[in-house]
Amino acid sequence: GALQLQLFVFIGTEPTTNADEAEYYGAFTKNPIPVAFDQADDGKVASYFARWVSRKGDVGPWSEAVSMRIAA
């Protein structure tokens, strides 16, 4: 029984597989999740990490990293 998904994003010149480098983007309960980028991030790489949160506030394990080039 997950209540929400926490999304974390790392923006850099290369992708990362380290969730500790990513910054908290927000908690979401509905899909799709819009992610906005600054114009200055155009051409960089965004690496996303997520984890589920239960109704008790317990967090699940990190997802695998998903990375893609930003077209801002």
C-alpha positions, 0 to 999 in steps of 0.5 A: 500500500504505497501512498506516494512516490518520491522523485529525485533528479541529478543534472550533470554533464554525465549520467550517474547511478548514485542516488545520493547525488540526486536532489529531492524533486517532490512527492507525487500521487498521480501520473504523469509527473511533469519535470521542468528544466532551466534553459541553461540545462539544455544538452545536459543529462538528467538522472532520475531516482524514485522510491515508494513511501507507505502510509506509515512513512516508511520508504522503499528501496531506490529504483534503478537510475533512468537517464536522458539528455535534456532538451529544454 
